[in-house]
Amino acid sequence: MSGIALSRLAQERKAWRKDHPFGFVAVPTKNPDGTMNLMNWECAIPGKKGTPWEGGLFKLRMLFKDDYPSSPPKCKLCKEPAVHFPALPPPFGSHVCECLA
C-alpha cells in the first residue's frame, strides 16, 4: 500500500471525525486482525428532505487505490436497502450491489 495514500486517508479521517454533515457516515473497515483498513470505507448518505429519497439511508462502499489522491475512489452503492433511480430504466435503475449485507 502506498504511504502517500494511507497518510492522506488518515488525515481525511481525522478531519471527518472532527466535522462532517449530520446524518452522513464514513468509517474505514477492519482487517481480519482487527486493524483499520483505510483503503476500504463503509459509508451512508441520508435521503434529502423533500425528495422521494427522504427518510432513506443509502449505503455505499468506497474503495481507494494505492495512487489516491491522484485517482478517485471507486464507489459502490449497496443493495440494502434496494436503491432505485427513477431516471434510469431497468436494469440500470434498480439494483446496484451487495456490500454491507
Chimera marker file (.cmm) of the C-alpha trace (Angstrom):
<marker_set name="trace">
<marker id="1" x="0.000" y="0.000" z="0.000" r="1" g="1" b="0" radius="0.5"/>
<marker id="2" x="1.134" y="3.494" z="-0.794" r="1" g="1" b="0" radius="0.5"/>
<marker id="3" x="2.377" y="5.574" z="2.108" r="1" g="1" b="0" radius="0.5"/>
<marker id="4" x="1.046" y="8.701" z="0.399" r="1" g="1" b="0" radius="0.5"/>
<marker id="5" x="-2.460" y="7.246" z="0.069" r="1" g="1" b="0" radius="0.5"/>
<marker id="6" x="-2.538" y="5.970" z="3.658" r="1" g="1" b="0" radius="0.5"/>
<marker id="7" x="-1.202" y="9.246" z="5.046" r="1" g="1" b="0" radius="0.5"/>
<marker id="8" x="-3.771" y="11.272" z="3.120" r="1" g="1" b="0" radius="0.5"/>
<marker id="9" x="-6.639" y="8.975" z="4.154" r="1" g="1" b="0" radius="0.5"/>
<marker id="10" x="-5.560" y="9.143" z="7.811" r="1" g="1" b="0" radius="0.5"/>
<marker id="11" x="-5.628" y="12.965" z="7.606" r="1" g="1" b="0" radius="0.5"/>
<marker id="12" x="-9.038" y="12.930" z="5.927" r="1" g="1" b="0" radius="0.5"/>
<marker id="13" x="-10.421" y="10.508" z="8.534" r="1" g="1" b="0" radius="0.5"/>
<marker id="14" x="-9.220" y="12.792" z="11.321" r="1" g="1" b="0" radius="0.5"/>
<marker id="15" x="-10.849" y="15.835" z="9.674" r="1" g="1" b="0" radius="0.5"/>
<marker id="16" x="-14.090" y="13.877" z="9.046" r="1" g="1" b="0" radius="0.5"/>
<marker id="17" x="-14.292" y="12.797" z="12.682" r="1" g="1" b="0" radius="0.5"/>
<marker id="18" x="-13.990" y="16.429" z="13.812" r="1" g="1" b="0" radius="0.5"/>
<marker id="19" x="-16.589" y="17.796" z="11.400" r="1" g="1" b="0" radius="0.5"/>
<marker id="20" x="-18.963" y="16.129" z="8.936" r="1" g="1" b="0" radius="0.5"/>
<marker id="21" x="-22.553" y="16.700" z="7.763" r="1" g="1" b="0" radius="0.5"/>
<marker id="22" x="-25.243" y="15.489" z="10.167" r="1" g="1" b="0" radius="0.5"/>
<marker id="23" x="-26.579" y="12.046" z="9.273" r="1" g="1" b="0" radius="0.5"/>
<marker id="24" x="-23.687" y="11.108" z="6.980" r="1" g="1" b="0" radius="0.5"/>
<marker id="25" x="-21.464" y="8.151" z="7.940" r="1" g="1" b="0" radius="0.5"/>
<marker id="26" x="-17.964" y="7.210" z="6.741" r="1" g="1" b="0" radius="0.5"/>
<marker id="27" x="-15.972" y="4.542" z="8.594" r="1" g="1" b="0" radius="0.5"/>
<marker id="28" x="-12.921" y="2.544" z="7.496" r="1" g="1" b="0" radius="0.5"/>
<marker id="29" x="-13.495" y="-1.214" z="7.553" r="1" g="1" b="0" radius="0.5"/>
<marker id="30" x="-11.460" y="-3.549" z="9.749" r="1" g="1" b="0" radius="0.5"/>
<marker id="31" x="-8.985" y="-6.161" z="8.576" r="1" g="1" b="0" radius="0.5"/>
<marker id="32" x="-9.342" y="-9.749" z="9.897" r="1" g="1" b="0" radius="0.5"/>
<marker id="33" x="-6.656" y="-8.971" z="12.508" r="1" g="1" b="0" radius="0.5"/>
<marker id="34" x="-8.729" y="-6.040" z="13.826" r="1" g="1" b="0" radius="0.5"/>
<marker id="35" x="-6.595" y="-3.256" z="12.346" r="1" g="1" b="0" radius="0.5"/>
<marker id="36" x="-8.208" y="-0.431" z="10.406" r="1" g="1" b="0" radius="0.5"/>
<marker id="37" x="-8.283" y="-0.672" z="6.602" r="1" g="1" b="0" radius="0.5"/>
<marker id="38" x="-8.107" y="2.920" z="5.367" r="1" g="1" b="0" radius="0.5"/>
<marker id="39" x="-8.332" y="1.734" z="1.747" r="1" g="1" b="0" radius="0.5"/>
<marker id="40" x="-11.911" y="0.425" z="2.183" r="1" g="1" b="0" radius="0.5"/>
<marker id="41" x="-14.684" y="2.500" z="3.801" r="1" g="1" b="0" radius="0.5"/>
<marker id="42" x="-18.343" y="1.852" z="4.617" r="1" g="1" b="0" radius="0.5"/>
<marker id="43" x="-20.455" y="4.970" z="4.167" r="1" g="1" b="0" radius="0.5"/>
<marker id="44" x="-24.085" y="6.057" z="4.367" r="1" g="1" b="0" radius="0.5"/>
<marker id="45" x="-25.848" y="9.081" z="2.914" r="1" g="1" b="0" radius="0.5"/>
<marker id="46" x="-29.277" y="10.185" z="4.187" r="1" g="1" b="0" radius="0.5"/>
<marker id="47" x="-32.015" y="10.840" z="1.641" r="1" g="1" b="0" radius="0.5"/>
<marker id="48" x="-32.580" y="14.549" z="1.073" r="1" g="1" b="0" radius="0.5"/>
<marker id="49" x="-35.648" y="16.052" z="2.725" r="1" g="1" b="0" radius="0.5"/>
<marker id="50" x="-38.465" y="16.868" z="0.307" r="1" g="1" b="0" radius="0.5"/>
<marker id="51" x="-37.386" y="14.267" z="-2.274" r="1" g="1" b="0" radius="0.5"/>
<marker id="52" x="-38.595" y="10.716" z="-2.960" r="1" g="1" b="0" radius="0.5"/>
<marker id="53" x="-35.487" y="9.528" z="-1.070" r="1" g="1" b="0" radius="0.5"/>
<marker id="54" x="-36.380" y="11.345" z="2.178" r="1" g="1" b="0" radius="0.5"/>
<marker id="55" x="-36.102" y="9.020" z="5.167" r="1" g="1" b="0" radius="0.5"/>
<marker id="56" x="-33.777" y="6.606" z="3.380" r="1" g="1" b="0" radius="0.5"/>
<marker id="57" x="-30.206" y="5.842" z="4.344" r="1" g="1" b="0" radius="0.5"/>
<marker id="58" x="-28.233" y="4.879" z="1.262" r="1" g="1" b="0" radius="0.5"/>
<marker id="59" x="-25.186" y="2.739" z="1.933" r="1" g="1" b="0" radius="0.5"/>
<marker id="60" x="-22.093" y="2.589" z="-0.191" r="1" g="1" b="0" radius="0.5"/>
<marker id="61" x="-18.557" y="1.294" z="-0.078" r="1" g="1" b="0" radius="0.5"/>
<marker id="62" x="-15.582" y="3.451" z="-1.079" r="1" g="1" b="0" radius="0.5"/>
<marker id="63" x="-12.526" y="1.583" z="-2.361" r="1" g="1" b="0" radius="0.5"/>
<marker id="64" x="-9.282" y="3.535" z="-2.643" r="1" g="1" b="0" radius="0.5"/>
<marker id="65" x="-6.309" y="2.587" z="-4.829" r="1" g="1" b="0" radius="0.5"/>
<marker id="66" x="-2.638" y="2.979" z="-3.942" r="1" g="1" b="0" radius="0.5"/>
<marker id="67" x="-2.394" y="6.055" z="-6.193" r="1" g="1" b="0" radius="0.5"/>
<marker id="68" x="-5.005" y="8.020" z="-4.188" r="1" g="1" b="0" radius="0.5"/>
<marker id="69" x="-5.408" y="11.054" z="-4.214" r="1" g="1" b="0" radius="0.5"/>
<marker id="70" x="-4.246" y="11.113" z="-7.856" r="1" g="1" b="0" radius="0.5"/>
<marker id="71" x="-7.168" y="8.837" z="-8.739" r="1" g="1" b="0" radius="0.5"/>
<marker id="72" x="-10.639" y="8.975" z="-7.161" r="1" g="1" b="0" radius="0.5"/>
<marker id="73" x="-12.082" y="6.163" z="-5.046" r="1" g="1" b="0" radius="0.5"/>
<marker id="74" x="-14.417" y="3.623" z="-6.593" r="1" g="1" b="0" radius="0.5"/>
<marker id="75" x="-17.860" y="3.936" z="-5.001" r="1" g="1" b="0" radius="0.5"/>
<marker id="76" x="-20.355" y="1.084" z="-4.987" r="1" g="1" b="0" radius="0.5"/>
<marker id="77" x="-23.931" y="1.543" z="-3.831" r="1" g="1" b="0" radius="0.5"/>
<marker id="78" x="-25.098" y="-1.348" z="-1.697" r="1" g="1" b="0" radius="0.5"/>
<marker id="79" x="-28.185" y="-3.499" z="-2.034" r="1" g="1" b="0" radius="0.5"/>
<marker id="80" x="-29.669" y="-2.849" z="1.405" r="1" g="1" b="0" radius="0.5"/>
<marker id="81" x="-31.944" y="-1.033" z="1.169" r="1" g="1" b="0" radius="0.5"/>
<marker id="82" x="-32.575" y="-1.626" z="-2.523" r="1" g="1" b="0" radius="0.5"/>
<marker id="83" x="-31.881" y="1.651" z="-4.260" r="1" g="1" b="0" radius="0.5"/>
<marker id="84" x="-33.993" y="2.696" z="-7.234" r="1" g="1" b="0" radius="0.5"/>
<marker id="85" x="-33.056" y="5.541" z="-9.521" r="1" g="1" b="0" radius="0.5"/>
<marker id="86" x="-36.246" y="6.535" z="-11.370" r="1" g="1" b="0" radius="0.5"/>
<marker id="87" x="-34.311" y="8.443" z="-14.055" r="1" g="1" b="0" radius="0.5"/>
<marker id="88" x="-32.639" y="5.221" z="-15.237" r="1" g="1" b="0" radius="0.5"/>
<marker id="89" x="-34.507" y="2.389" z="-16.985" r="1" g="1" b="0" radius="0.5"/>
<marker id="90" x="-34.246" y="-1.174" z="-15.615" r="1" g="1" b="0" radius="0.5"/>
<marker id="91" x="-31.933" y="-2.940" z="-15.110" r="1" g="1" b="0" radius="0.5"/>
<marker id="92" x="-29.762" y="0.158" z="-14.593" r="1" g="1" b="0" radius="0.5"/>
<marker id="93" x="-32.142" y="1.976" z="-12.269" r="1" g="1" b="0" radius="0.5"/>
<marker id="94" x="-32.966" y="-0.887" z="-9.941" r="1" g="1" b="0" radius="0.5"/>
<marker id="95" x="-30.289" y="-2.924" z="-8.209" r="1" g="1" b="0" radius="0.5"/>
<marker id="96" x="-26.727" y="-1.856" z="-7.594" r="1" g="1" b="0" radius="0.5"/>
<marker id="97" x="-24.534" y="-4.145" z="-5.465" r="1" g="1" b="0" radius="0.5"/>
<marker id="98" x="-24.305" y="-6.064" z="-2.229" r="1" g="1" b="0" radius="0.5"/>
<marker id="99" x="-21.514" y="-4.965" z="0.051" r="1" g="1" b="0" radius="0.5"/>
<marker id="100" x="-22.783" y="-4.451" z="3.579" r="1" g="1" b="0" radius="0.5"/>
<marker id="101" x="-25.164" y="-7.400" z="3.770" r="1" g="1" b="0" radius="0.5"/>
<link id1="1" id2="2" r="1" g="1" b="0" radius="0.2"/>
<link id1="2" id2="3" r="1" g="1" b="0" radius="0.2"/>
<link id1="3" id2="4" r="1" g="1" b="0" radius="0.2"/>
<link id1="4" id2="5" r="1" g="1" b="0" radius="0.2"/>
<link id1="5" id2="6" r="1" g="1" b="0" radius="0.2"/>
<link id1="6" id2="7" r="1" g="1" b="0" radius="0.2"/>
<link id1="7" id2="8" r="1" g="1" b="0" radius="0.2"/>
<link id1="8" id2="9" r="1" g="1" b="0" radius="0.2"/>
<link id1="9" id2="10" r="1" g="1" b="0" radius="0.2"/>
<link id1="10" id2="11" r="1" g="1" b="0" radius="0.2"/>
<link id1="11" id2="12" r="1" g="1" b="0" radius="0.2"/>
<link id1="12" id2="13" r="1" g="1" b="0" radius="0.2"/>
<link id1="13" id2="14" r="1" g="1" b="0" radius="0.2"/>
<link id1="14" id2="15" r="1" g="1" b="0" radius="0.2"/>
<link id1="15" id2="16" r="1" g="1" b="0" radius="0.2"/>
<link id1="16" id2="17" r="1" g="1" b="0" radius="0.2"/>
<link id1="17" id2="18" r="1" g="1" b="0" radius="0.2"/>
<link id1="18" id2="19" r="1" g="1" b="0" radius="0.2"/>
<link id1="19" id2="20" r="1" g="1" b="0" radius="0.2"/>
<link id1="20" id2="21" r="1" g="1" b="0" radius="0.2"/>
<link id1="21" id2="22" r="1" g="1" b="0" radius="0.2"/>
<link id1="22" id2="23" r="1" g="1" b="0" radius="0.2"/>
<link id1="23" id2="24" r="1" g="1" b="0" radius="0.2"/>
<link id1="24" id2="25" r="1" g="1" b="0" radius="0.2"/>
<link id1="25" id2="26" r="1" g="1" b="0" radius="0.2"/>
<link id1="26" id2="27" r="1" g="1" b="0" radius="0.2"/>
<link id1="27" id2="28" r="1" g="1" b="0" radius="0.2"/>
<link id1="28" id2="29" r="1" g="1" b="0" radius="0.2"/>
<link id1="29" id2="30" r="1" g="1" b="0" radius="0.2"/>
<link id1="30" id2="31" r="1" g="1" b="0" radius="0.2"/>
<link id1="31" id2="32" r="1" g="1" b="0" radius="0.2"/>
<link id1="32" id2="33" r="1" g="1" b="0" radius="0.2"/>
<link id1="33" id2="34" r="1" g="1" b="0" radius="0.2"/>
<link id1="34" id2="35" r="1" g="1" b="0" radius="0.2"/>
<link id1="35" id2="36" r="1" g="1" b="0" radius="0.2"/>
<link id1="36" id2="37" r="1" g="1" b="0" radius="0.2"/>
<link id1="37" id2="38" r="1" g="1" b="0" radius="0.2"/>
<link id1="38" id2="39" r="1" g="1" b="0" radius="0.2"/>
<link id1="39" id2="40" r="1" g="1" b="0" radius="0.2"/>
<link id1="40" id2="41" r="1" g="1" b="0" radius="0.2"/>
<link id1="41" id2="42" r="1" g="1" b="0" radius="0.2"/>
<link id1="42" id2="43" r="1" g="1" b="0" radius="0.2"/>
<link id1="43" id2="44" r="1" g="1" b="0" radius="0.2"/>
<link id1="44" id2="45" r="1" g="1" b="0" radius="0.2"/>
<link id1="45" id2="46" r="1" g="1" b="0" radius="0.2"/>
<link id1="46" id2="47" r="1" g="1" b="0" radius="0.2"/>
<link id1="47" id2="48" r="1" g="1" b="0" radius="0.2"/>
<link id1="48" id2="49" r="1" g="1" b="0" radius="0.2"/>
<link id1="49" id2="50" r="1" g="1" b="0" radius="0.2"/>
<link id1="50" id2="51" r="1" g="1" b="0" radius="0.2"/>
<link id1="51" id2="52" r="1" g="1" b="0" radius="0.2"/>
<link id1="52" id2="53" r="1" g="1" b="0" radius="0.2"/>
<link id1="53" id2="54" r="1" g="1" b="0" radius="0.2"/>
<link id1="54" id2="55" r="1" g="1" b="0" radius="0.2"/>
<link id1="55" id2="56" r="1" g="1" b="0" radius="0.2"/>
<link id1="56" id2="57" r="1" g="1" b="0" radius="0.2"/>
<link id1="57" id2="58" r="1" g="1" b="0" radius="0.2"/>
<link id1="58" id2="59" r="1" g="1" b="0" radius="0.2"/>
<link id1="59" id2="60" r="1" g="1" b="0" radius="0.2"/>
<link id1="60" id2="61" r="1" g="1" b="0" radius="0.2"/>
<link id1="61" id2="62" r="1" g="1" b="0" radius="0.2"/>
<link id1="62" id2="63" r="1" g="1" b="0" radius="0.2"/>
<link id1="63" id2="64" r="1" g="1" b="0" radius="0.2"/>
<link id1="64" id2="65" r="1" g="1" b="0" radius="0.2"/>
<link id1="65" id2="66" r="1" g="1" b="0" radius="0.2"/>
<link id1="66" id2="67" r="1" g="1" b="0" radius="0.2"/>
<link id1="67" id2="68" r="1" g="1" b="0" radius="0.2"/>
<link id1="68" id2="69" r="1" g="1" b="0" radius="0.2"/>
<link id1="69" id2="70" r="1" g="1" b="0" radius="0.2"/>
<link id1="70" id2="71" r="1" g="1" b="0" radius="0.2"/>
<link id1="71" id2="72" r="1" g="1" b="0" radius="0.2"/>
<link id1="72" id2="73" r="1" g="1" b="0" radius="0.2"/>
<link id1="73" id2="74" r="1" g="1" b="0" radius="0.2"/>
<link id1="74" id2="75" r="1" g="1" b="0" radius="0.2"/>
<link id1="75" id2="76" r="1" g="1" b="0" radius="0.2"/>
<link id1="76" id2="77" r="1" g="1" b="0" radius="0.2"/>
<link id1="77" id2="78" r="1" g="1" b="0" radius="0.2"/>
<link id1="78" id2="79" r="1" g="1" b="0" radius="0.2"/>
<link id1="79" id2="80" r="1" g="1" b="0" radius="0.2"/>
<link id1="80" id2="81" r="1" g="1" b="0" radius="0.2"/>
<link id1="81" id2="82" r="1" g="1" b="0" radius="0.2"/>
<link id1="82" id2="83" r="1" g="1" b="0" radius="0.2"/>
<link id1="83" id2="84" r="1" g="1" b="0" radius="0.2"/>
<link id1="84" id2="85" r="1" g="1" b="0" radius="0.2"/>
<link id1="85" id2="86" r="1" g="1" b="0" radius="0.2"/>
<link id1="86" id2="87" r="1" g="1" b="0" radius="0.2"/>
<link id1="87" id2="88" r="1" g="1" b="0" radius="0.2"/>
<link id1="88" id2="89" r="1" g="1" b="0" radius="0.2"/>
<link id1="89" id2="90" r="1" g="1" b="0" radius="0.2"/>
<link id1="90" id2="91" r="1" g="1" b="0" radius="0.2"/>
<link id1="91" id2="92" r="1" g="1" b="0" radius="0.2"/>
<link id1="92" id2="93" r="1" g="1" b="0" radius="0.2"/>
<link id1="93" id2="94" r="1" g="1" b="0" radius="0.2"/>
<link id1="94" id2="95" r="1" g="1" b="0" radius="0.2"/>
<link id1="95" id2="96" r="1" g="1" b="0" radius="0.2"/>
<link id1="96" id2="97" r="1" g="1" b="0" radius="0.2"/>
<link id1="97" id2="98" r="1" g="1" b="0" radius="0.2"/>
<link id1="98" id2="99" r="1" g="1" b="0" radius="0.2"/>
<link id1="99" id2="100" r="1" g="1" b="0" radius="0.2"/>
<link id1="100" id2="101" r="1" g="1" b="0" radius="0.2"/>
</marker_set>
